[in-house]
Amino acid sequence: MKIKTKELSYEEVMRLPKYVSKPPRRPSLLLRTLVRLASAPDLGSASFSYTTDKGLVPGKEPCLILMNHSSFIDLEIVSKIFYPHPYGIVCTSDGFVGKAGLMRALGCVETAKFSSDVTLIRDMETLFRKRVSVLMYPEASYSFDGCATPLPRRIGLLLKRLSVPVLGIKTDGAFLRDPLYNELQKRKVTVSAHVSRLFTVEEIREKSVEELDRKLDDFFTFDAFKTQKENRIPVNEPFRADGLERILYRCACCGKEGGMRGKGTTLSCSFCGKSYQLDEYGELHAEKGATEYPHIPDWYRAERDAVCDEILKGEYRMESRVKIGMMVDRKAIYFVGDGILIHDGDGFRLTGCDGKLDYRQGPLFSYGLYADYYWYEIGDVIAIGGKECAYYCFPKDPVSVAKTRLAAEELYKIRHSERLLRRKRAEE
């Protein structure tokens, strides 16, 4: 999948008319049918099937649908489960670029990732009034390591305001079939899903926000690699380790970054020479010596801990030359030239365009970061900014977007805790 792009100067982009969002529409039955038909071959190749809680009929009444997010097949899964009932989809604003009319006809609701958006809540309420369900991925981004990404806090407040039934869809096999790091290569893995009743309207009214959040945290707790091992789900493709360095960027043996390489079934470090085989059940095995982390999410968590330690010591810093794309409307992503992106304890700073661009984004701007691999087939990306103006930064230097995402998440936690502590002290 590609996105419309255009080369313009920074001045020309800033002179473009401000984008005005429009309220969502009831999705077209014809387009829903076309999506359903177009999804059938991919779902068939994954031998997709689903189950529901006893007596549950998905789509019978308008509801909020919460789903974990692993790969593009997630959208196809919902088209299978809910057809012909109407539903809108909360999706990122860049999904509207070059096709805003089509997306609105499909009932899509645009939002900026990882940020508060009052307009989004209003648009969701509009669809519910039209008796249209709404699909939302609360993780807001694909999982990098097959485990849940952080959820926004106090999402229970949203449930109380919307006051509609809430269903949950949890997939099994979607990540293993097409993990984001594996260079867009699909594996032969069976995919299934289960649809659960998460909350009735009465339960939402009775439970506290904290109780609602706890149940959502429990629901969005999963580990695709653990499931693969426990259920002996084979991934026999000879390319299964391709791109694995995108998440396992730090050598578990020597601790150096930038030397990892995943190719075929092997993950190796060019600095110390340590290499590992990724077996058909998703576990790593050192070819010589001890295997520090057989379980990939454990290695990823160790990288998170290392990033957190760098932040606490004041040593964390990412700096890279980047190609800069801007989104100010939904007609195109405008490439405005090159610049420098810095991420440290003060957050992000993006400069470029002969000194005309100087954007700063503090660590408390968002609890997460939109970082992606092979973004619309352009390249790895780090996206900052908001709904009115977003910056898509494509690193030209060998930096890890996974590390940057981990750092942004950990910085938010640290700075948020510091702010709460300051407030508590001020009140005493």
C-alpha atoms as one frame of an Amber mdcrd trajectory, in Angstrom:
protein
   0.000   0.000   0.000   1.278   3.465  -0.888   0.374   7.034   0.011   0.187
  10.135  -2.157   3.258  12.355  -1.784   4.316  15.678  -3.251   7.482  17.784
  -3.180   6.902  21.360  -1.969   8.903  23.971  -0.133   8.235  24.549   3.553
   6.857  28.007   2.742   4.433  26.595   0.181   3.172  23.993   2.642   2.614
  26.586   5.354   0.544  28.679   2.920  -1.849  25.834   2.191  -5.412  26.251
   3.511  -6.086  24.803   6.956  -7.727  21.406   6.896 -11.295  21.320   8.192
 -12.493  17.921   9.363 -16.000  16.762   8.490 -18.414  14.694  10.579 -18.439
  10.955   9.861 -21.016   9.363   7.588 -22.999   6.167   7.869 -20.907   3.638
   5.930 -22.097   2.651   2.466 -23.488  -0.896   2.213 -22.042  -1.208  -1.296
 -18.543  -0.324  -0.093 -18.897  -2.597   2.922 -19.794  -5.412   0.557 -16.802
  -4.666  -1.671 -14.489  -4.671   1.365 -15.980  -7.970   2.479 -15.416  -9.529
  -0.961 -11.904  -8.084  -1.299 -10.983  -9.499   2.132 -12.147 -13.027   1.363
  -8.997 -14.304  -0.435  -6.630 -13.142   2.319  -8.852 -14.540   5.069  -9.160
 -17.773   3.111  -5.395 -18.104   2.808  -5.188 -17.774   6.615  -8.006 -20.325
   7.121  -9.697 -17.696   9.274 -12.438 -18.652  11.721 -13.958 -17.022  14.786
 -16.002 -17.789  17.871 -18.163 -15.646  20.145 -19.342 -15.677  23.708 -22.491
 -17.751  24.088 -25.543 -16.006  22.666 -23.574 -13.046  21.325 -24.565 -11.815
  17.860 -21.939  -9.257  16.701 -23.511  -6.150  15.202 -27.029  -6.825  16.442
 -26.964  -3.511  18.298 -24.627  -0.523  17.985 -21.570  -1.005  20.168 -17.981
   0.013  20.695 -15.630  -2.663  19.332 -12.180  -2.804  20.924  -9.574  -4.950
  19.169  -5.891  -5.758  19.533  -3.743  -4.595  16.618  -1.226  -6.929  14.957
  -1.370  -6.505  11.183  -3.530  -5.363   8.269  -5.606  -8.538   8.427  -7.299
  -7.085  11.536  -9.489  -4.899   9.314 -10.416  -7.864   7.144 -11.342  -9.882
  10.224 -13.858  -7.271  11.359 -15.385  -7.137   7.877 -16.020 -10.877   8.145
 -17.407 -10.853  11.687 -19.717  -7.827  11.448 -20.939  -7.896   7.848 -23.572
  -6.748   6.869 -23.989  -4.623  10.009 -22.576  -1.075   9.713 -19.542   0.035
  11.664 -17.151   2.957  11.519 -13.404   2.680  12.047 -11.269   5.019  14.129
  -8.112   5.443  12.079  -5.103   7.710  11.946  -5.350  10.930   9.953  -2.728
   9.870   7.409  -5.084   7.072   6.349  -7.244   9.805   4.785  -4.452  11.243
   2.638  -5.404  11.066  -1.027  -8.655   9.241  -0.306 -10.610  11.263   2.249
 -13.903  10.879   0.377 -13.571   7.097   0.187 -12.623   6.810   3.855 -15.612
   8.883   4.929 -17.890   6.758   2.725 -16.573   3.737   4.622 -17.584   5.408
   7.883 -14.004   6.054   9.012 -13.333   8.499  11.828  -9.967  10.221  11.772
  -7.794  10.971  14.765  -4.203  11.736  15.668  -2.400   8.800  17.274  -1.526
   8.878  20.985  -3.191  12.215  21.715  -6.379  13.509  23.299  -8.949  14.385
  20.655 -12.269  15.887  21.735 -13.434  15.884  18.106 -13.000  12.099  18.000
 -15.412  11.591  20.901 -17.984  13.839  19.217 -17.619  11.938  15.936 -18.022
   8.585  17.674 -21.212   9.835  19.352 -22.470  10.944  15.922 -22.092   7.410
  14.570 -23.801   5.852  17.581 -26.756   8.198  17.059 -26.904   6.888  13.483
 -27.011   3.366  14.996 -23.563   2.537  13.662 -20.999   0.616  15.708 -17.451
   1.959  16.064 -14.249  -0.089  15.806 -11.293   1.212  17.782  -7.769  -0.090
  18.320  -6.949   1.322  21.782  -3.282   0.313  21.396  -3.192   2.858  18.522
  -0.304   1.087  16.774   0.821  -2.324  15.610   2.576  -4.470  18.187   6.343
  -4.673  17.598   7.034  -7.746  19.757   3.709  -9.603  19.747   2.690  -8.198
  23.147   0.238  -5.416  23.934   1.426  -1.831  23.531   0.531   0.702  26.267
  -3.127   1.673  26.536  -4.207   5.247  27.290  -4.991   5.728  30.971  -8.544
   6.237  32.191 -10.101   4.947  28.984 -12.953   4.013  31.322 -13.956   7.691
  31.238 -14.548   7.360  27.498 -16.696   4.264  28.042 -18.811   6.091  30.620
 -19.353   9.053  28.315 -20.284   6.908  25.303 -22.525   4.619  27.397 -22.863
   1.884  24.759 -22.184  -1.879  24.974 -18.520  -2.782  24.513 -17.302  -5.855
  22.641 -13.725  -7.071  22.490 -12.025  -8.920  19.640  -8.789 -10.748  20.344
  -6.976 -12.392  17.459  -4.752 -15.441  17.498  -2.152 -15.931  14.772  -2.437
 -12.488  13.151   0.925 -11.342  14.506   2.692 -14.612  13.674   1.370 -14.510
  10.130   2.624 -11.002   9.388   4.823  -9.426  12.099   5.704  -5.842  11.305
   9.475  -6.427  11.451   9.485  -9.292   8.910   9.708  -7.070   5.814   6.094
  -7.493   4.657   6.514 -11.244   4.123   3.463 -13.286   5.079   3.816 -16.678
   6.720   1.542 -19.731   6.454  -0.189 -19.412   9.821  -3.826 -20.032  10.676
  -5.615 -16.974  12.073  -8.623 -16.994  14.386 -10.456 -14.579  16.656 -12.832
 -14.582  19.596 -15.501 -11.942  20.206 -16.227 -11.231  23.868 -18.764  -9.181
  25.763 -16.586  -6.786  27.708 -19.223  -4.519  29.236 -22.951  -3.965  29.096
 -24.276  -0.435  29.537 -25.340  -1.357  33.067 -21.843  -2.609  33.961 -20.284
   0.593  32.643 -22.584   2.622  34.878 -21.952   0.462  37.944 -18.165   0.075
  37.706 -15.612   2.731  38.567 -13.223   4.077  35.941 -10.414   2.165  37.651
 -12.375  -1.108  37.473 -13.095  -0.583  33.784  -9.436   0.164  33.092  -8.279
  -2.938  34.982 -10.536  -5.203  32.955  -9.306  -3.641  29.719  -5.684  -4.114
  30.826  -6.448  -7.787  31.498  -8.125  -8.206  28.121  -5.238  -6.551  26.290
  -2.628  -8.801  27.878  -1.186 -11.288  25.407   2.067 -12.711  24.110   2.043
 -14.106  20.576   5.441 -15.795  20.920   4.406 -17.481  24.183   1.199 -18.715
  22.552   3.231 -20.000  19.603   5.551 -21.984  21.857   2.858 -23.392  24.153
   0.635 -24.488  21.269   3.517 -25.665  19.055   2.504 -23.444  16.148   5.196
 -23.845  13.478   6.514 -20.997  11.339   8.669 -22.887   8.850   9.424 -20.084
   6.415  13.175 -19.704   5.766  12.849 -15.896   6.079  11.325 -15.868   9.569
  14.240 -13.908  11.107  14.439 -11.316   8.309  14.360  -7.841   9.853  14.401
  -9.120  13.439  17.073  -6.530  14.264  14.351  -3.903  13.954  13.096  -4.931
  17.395  16.204  -6.696  18.758  18.554  -3.830  17.994  20.792  -4.203  21.068
  23.094  -7.210  21.365  22.218  -9.227  24.467  25.828 -10.407  24.682  28.038
  -7.331  24.196  25.377  -4.646  24.748  26.253  -2.699  21.599  23.610  -1.237
  19.296  23.511  -1.041  15.526  25.315  -4.291  14.772  22.427  -6.745  14.871
  21.284  -8.395  11.654  18.356 -10.735  11.104  18.479 -12.772   7.913  16.954
 -16.111   7.021  16.673 -17.952  10.331  19.703 -16.280  11.951  20.109 -13.220
  14.175  23.731 -12.143  14.627  25.880  -9.318  16.002  28.631  -7.882  13.792
  30.492  -6.516  16.821  31.010  -9.599  18.991  30.070 -12.291  16.474  27.391
 -13.893  18.655  24.640 -15.505  16.589  21.311 -17.149  17.283  18.949 -19.425
  15.401  15.233 -18.645  15.432  13.447 -21.992  15.519  10.068 -22.778  13.989
   8.334 -22.232  17.340   9.590 -18.669  17.827  12.459 -19.290  20.253  16.058
 -18.130  19.908  19.022 -20.468  20.473  22.631 -19.280  20.657  24.905 -21.127
  18.254  27.693 -20.902  20.852  27.490 -20.178  24.562  24.457 -19.246  26.620
  21.185 -17.984  25.195  20.495 -14.795  27.134  16.860 -14.419  26.025  15.268
 -17.394  24.248  11.929 -15.532  24.402  11.904 -12.522  22.050   9.617 -10.305
  24.233  12.039 -10.836  27.162  14.864  -9.441  25.008  12.643  -6.516  23.989
  11.810  -5.835  27.661  15.526  -5.855  28.482  16.006  -3.190  25.802  13.230
  -1.155  27.413  14.975  -1.439  30.787  18.263  -0.336  29.203  16.604   2.707
  27.625  14.981   3.599  30.946  18.363   3.355  32.645  19.887   5.704  30.042
  17.107   8.222  30.654  17.479   8.115  34.428  21.247   8.631  34.102  20.734
  11.529  31.677  22.588   9.646  28.941  19.793   8.991  26.452  20.011  10.888
  23.155  19.012  10.092  19.601  20.089  12.343  16.759  19.668  11.673  13.071
  19.498  13.363   9.734  15.975  12.875   8.420  13.891  13.353   5.336  10.880
  15.420   6.410   7.296  14.861   5.290   4.487  17.108   6.501   0.747  16.511
   6.696  -1.328  19.690   6.899  -4.296  18.570   4.812  -5.487  15.238   3.458
  -4.385  15.736  -0.148  -0.795  14.512   0.183   2.225  14.073   2.401   4.438
  17.004   1.470   8.182  16.386   1.403   9.835  19.670   2.331  13.501  18.652
   2.483  15.952  17.378   5.053  16.549  18.197   8.675  17.808  17.013  12.035
  15.667  15.125  14.540  16.832  14.999  18.166  15.214  13.034  20.981  16.453
  13.332  24.554  15.173  13.974  28.067  13.519  17.189  26.894  11.500  15.421
  24.198  11.744  15.924  20.442  13.256  18.752  18.455  13.012  18.860  14.663
  14.902  21.493  12.692  15.371  21.952   8.972  14.293  23.760   5.830  17.172
  26.267   6.029  16.279  27.234   9.578  12.609  27.906   8.865  11.395  24.791
  10.672  12.004  24.442  14.402   9.455  22.213  16.122   9.660  21.060  19.731
   7.548  18.414  21.420   7.891  17.791  25.156   7.964  14.298  26.702   4.489
  14.769  28.231   2.934  15.548  24.836   1.909  11.905  24.439   2.101   8.594
  26.292   3.278   6.845  23.103   4.982   7.426  19.784   3.900   6.654  16.250
   6.952   4.821  14.932   6.621   2.342  12.100   8.554   0.147   9.676   8.226
   0.396   5.880   5.628   3.154   6.305   3.554   3.115   3.105   6.564   1.469
   1.454   8.652   4.641   1.945  10.789   3.592   4.910  11.034   3.446   8.686
   9.402   6.503  10.214   9.136   8.499  13.423   6.036  10.695  13.441   5.559
  13.682  15.730   3.191  16.621  15.816  -0.586  16.607  15.968  -3.742  16.539
  13.896  -3.323  20.010  12.404   0.325  19.540  11.438   2.206  16.253  11.628
   5.855  15.630  10.786   6.954  12.286   9.317  10.671  11.855   9.842  12.522
   9.196   7.843  15.968   8.610   9.416  18.979   8.721   7.110  21.321   7.489
   9.832  21.281   3.999  11.387  18.954   4.686  14.327  16.342   2.315  15.717
  12.771   3.578  15.563  11.902   0.832  18.069  14.336   2.307  20.597  12.916
   5.769  19.993   9.414   4.442  20.640  10.528   2.729  23.845  12.302   5.901
  24.960   9.229   8.051  24.318   7.069   5.664  26.358   9.527   5.517  29.246
  10.139   9.270  29.220   6.412   9.875  29.503   6.156   7.526  32.504   9.111
   9.143  34.246   8.076  12.750  33.624   4.436  11.994  34.473   5.468  10.424
  37.790   7.686  13.432  38.528   4.807  15.794  37.830   2.447  13.853  40.111
   5.074  13.911  42.853   5.484  17.677  42.523   1.719  18.152  42.772   1.537
  15.956  45.849   4.324  17.897  47.541   2.660  21.208  46.665  -0.570  20.043
  48.278   1.133  18.981  51.524
